[in-house]
Amino acid sequence: MILVRGSGGGTDLTGTVFERGEEPPAYKGAPNEDAPYVWVCDSFYEVESGGSPLVVDGEEIRVAFEEPMPRGFDTREQAVAAAREHVRTQFARIGVDPADVEVEVSAADPV
C-alpha cells in the first residue's frame, strides 16, 4: 500500500494506491480486481452552502464530497503519477495553487 499525501493551504488530503496482491475496497464502482495498481481517494469541491466545513489558508469554506472514483493502472509509476495529479487537482478545486501543494509518497506501515 502506498500513501499519497498532499498538503497545502493549511490542510491535507491522503489517498491510497493498492498494489498487486492487496485487496482494494469493495463497493459499487470499485475497479476491476485485475488491475495491478488501484488508486482510491476522495474528490471534493467548494460549495456556497451545505457540505462540510474546511479551513483553508485560515478561512473556513464549505466543501462537498463526491464518491471516490477508483482507477486501475498497469504500473506503479502510472498510479503514483495519477495520484499526484489527483491530489493537486483537488486543492485547485478549493482555491489552492497546485504549485503550492507539497505531495509526499510513502509506503503505509504494515498492520
Secondary structure, 3 states (H helix, E strand, C coil): CEEEEEEECCEEEEEEEECCCCCCCCCCCCCCCCCCEEEECCEEEEECCCCEEEEECCEEEEEEEECCCCEEECCHHHHHHHHHHHHHHHHHHCCCCHHHCEEEEEECCCC
